Amino acid sequence: MSTPATPAPSFAVTGATGHLGRLAIDALLRRGVPAGNVFALVRDPDRASDLADLGVGVRHADYDRPETLEPALEGVERLLLVSSPTPGDRVRQHGAVIDAAKAADVGLVVYTSVIHADETELVLAPEHAETEDVLQGSGLPFAVARNGWYVENYTGRLDEYLERGEIVGAAGDGRVSGATRADYAEAAVSLLTGDIVDQQGYWELGGPAFTMSDLAETITQVTGTKVVYRDLAPDEFTEALVAAGADQATAQFVTALELSTARGELETDSPALENLLGRAPTSLEDAVRAARI
Ligand SMILES: NC(=O)c1ccc[n+]([C@@H]2O[C@H](COP(=O)([O-])OP(=O)(O)OC[C@H]3O[C@@H](n4cnc5c(N)ncnc54)[C@H](OP(=O)(O)O)[C@@H]3O)[C@@H](O)[C@H]2O)c1
């Protein structure tokens, strides 16, 4: 008599209509998880018809509507909680998801945090660190993917860099361990699908480090159009952003991120991303090449 196969666990991904969430759903399916065992948790199910077409279960889950969260997590064994894009609200929003995960008896929560969340002056970090504490305090098994910067933060501006012939910033020669969203998504899915005992804890994730001058040089090499990096003093940079149309608060926020870069807060020498991927992260050169297509 044959032994019945163990049913595959069920996985859910929040923010599944966003960039990282969609890539995580793709990564789960590419790993061979049956679509019927994958749930896309979305704020607006009408925008997830392409996911439903793949056979993925689409469920309404709004971080701001806690009553949607526990039903969305029913039967889910492992959850990827993609951090909210709304600064200021995130601890409450993430806390609501974690509470619902606890009530639904989810067996593992993987949370996308930010690089060095607990030991950095990066302005975005406190909400992530606080969420990490809430997650740890929940008693749920968890893994925290402390993602470094997306390379797409830069390659998404490639046309602008090429048009101006320069990248303007205040990052000095600070290095950024950037990686593609697809690599971070695949790493998160590796944590989600892996052995819970081995993978619990905090993972500092980032690709090969580059300075803004390295980025300019790579763009020049890949595109054949000369691009240089022009470094401004912080005040000058803020003024340039305001002159280009940013409001003062946004300009100061962006300048603060540049200063974090200058201080090395976006750099890590952790091999965790490469280890979780089982291969080298996508190179900056390949990311620039892909953005050009
Ligand atoms: N490491 C980095 O460089 C970097 C850069 C930017 C952001 N991030 C962080 O990483 C996260 C994922 O990045 P991403 O590129 O995938 O961002 P994204 O494309 O903006 O996706 C964010 C997702 O969050 C969803 N969302 C927003 N408010 C929600 C709510 N109240 N309830 C449920 N879902 C809600 C959005 O839903 P809709 O599709 O309905 O809008 C979207 O699907 C961001 O949210 C942010 O926390 C990191």
The ligand as a MOL file (V3000), in Angstrom:
LIG
                    3D

  0  0  0     0  0            999 V3000
M  V30 BEGIN CTAB
M  V30 COUNTS 48 52 0 0 0
M  V30 BEGIN ATOM
M  V30 1 N 14.6140 48.3480 -0.2600 0
M  V30 2 C 14.2170 49.3550 -1.0020 0
M  V30 3 O 14.9930 49.9740 -1.7570 0
M  V30 4 C 12.7830 49.7510 -0.9780 0
M  V30 5 C 12.3280 50.7520 -1.8450 0
M  V30 6 C 10.9780 51.0730 -1.8240 0
M  V30 7 C 10.1270 50.4220 -0.9490 0
M  V30 8 N 10.6010 49.4580 -0.1280 0 CHG=1
M  V30 9 C 9.7140 48.7180 0.8210 0
M  V30 10 O 9.4660 47.4460 0.2330 0
M  V30 11 C 8.0540 47.2540 0.0600 0
M  V30 12 C 7.8020 46.4690 -1.2020 0
M  V30 13 O 8.3750 47.1530 -2.2860 0
M  V30 14 P 7.6220 47.2410 -3.6720 0
M  V30 15 O 8.5830 47.7770 -4.6350 0
M  V30 16 O 6.9220 45.9810 -3.9500 0 CHG=-1
M  V30 17 O 6.5200 48.3740 -3.3450 0
M  V30 18 P 5.1520 48.6010 -4.1110 0
M  V30 19 O 5.2460 48.1410 -5.5220 0
M  V30 20 O 4.7530 50.0000 -3.8270 0
M  V30 21 O 4.1470 47.6040 -3.3590 0
M  V30 22 C 3.6210 47.8870 -2.1170 0
M  V30 23 C 2.4160 46.9970 -1.9410 0
M  V30 24 O 1.8070 47.3140 -0.6740 0
M  V30 25 C 0.4120 47.3250 -0.8990 0
M  V30 26 N -0.2940 48.1230 0.0980 0
M  V30 27 C -0.2350 49.4410 0.3200 0
M  V30 28 N -1.0760 49.7970 1.3060 0
M  V30 29 C -1.7100 48.6550 1.6800 0
M  V30 30 C -2.7110 48.3680 2.6110 0
M  V30 31 N -3.2670 49.3230 3.3720 0
M  V30 32 N -3.1170 47.0870 2.7540 0
M  V30 33 C -2.5960 46.1050 1.9940 0
M  V30 34 N -1.6310 46.3150 1.0660 0
M  V30 35 C -1.2120 47.5860 0.9210 0
M  V30 36 C 0.2270 47.9310 -2.2680 0
M  V30 37 O -1.0650 47.6300 -2.7350 0
M  V30 38 P -1.6170 48.2220 -4.1200 0
M  V30 39 O -1.0260 47.3310 -5.1820 0
M  V30 40 O -3.0870 48.0680 -3.9770 0
M  V30 41 O -1.1480 49.6360 -4.2140 0
M  V30 42 C 1.3410 47.2190 -3.0230 0
M  V30 43 O 0.8810 45.9710 -3.4740 0
M  V30 44 C 7.4830 48.6730 0.0620 0
M  V30 45 O 6.1300 48.6670 0.4460 0
M  V30 46 C 8.3720 49.3730 1.0670 0
M  V30 47 O 7.9940 49.0750 2.3950 0
M  V30 48 C 11.8940 49.1010 -0.1260 0
M  V30 END ATOM
M  V30 BEGIN BOND
M  V30 1 1 1 2
M  V30 2 2 2 3
M  V30 3 1 2 4
M  V30 4 1 4 5
M  V30 5 2 4 48
M  V30 6 2 5 6
M  V30 7 1 6 7
M  V30 8 2 7 8
M  V30 9 1 8 9
M  V30 10 1 8 48
M  V30 11 1 9 10
M  V30 12 1 9 46
M  V30 13 1 10 11
M  V30 14 1 11 12
M  V30 15 1 11 44
M  V30 16 1 12 13
M  V30 17 1 13 14
M  V30 18 2 14 15
M  V30 19 1 14 16
M  V30 20 1 14 17
M  V30 21 1 17 18
M  V30 22 2 18 19
M  V30 23 1 18 20
M  V30 24 1 18 21
M  V30 25 1 21 22
M  V30 26 1 22 23
M  V30 27 1 23 24
M  V30 28 1 23 42
M  V30 29 1 24 25
M  V30 30 1 25 26
M  V30 31 1 25 36
M  V30 32 1 26 27
M  V30 33 1 26 35
M  V30 34 2 27 28
M  V30 35 1 28 29
M  V30 36 1 29 30
M  V30 37 2 29 35
M  V30 38 1 30 31
M  V30 39 2 30 32
M  V30 40 1 32 33
M  V30 41 2 33 34
M  V30 42 1 34 35
M  V30 43 1 36 37
M  V30 44 1 36 42
M  V30 45 1 37 38
M  V30 46 2 38 39
M  V30 47 1 38 40
M  V30 48 1 38 41
M  V30 49 1 42 43
M  V30 50 1 44 45
M  V30 51 1 44 46
M  V30 52 1 46 47
M  V30 END BOND
M  V30 END CTAB
M  END
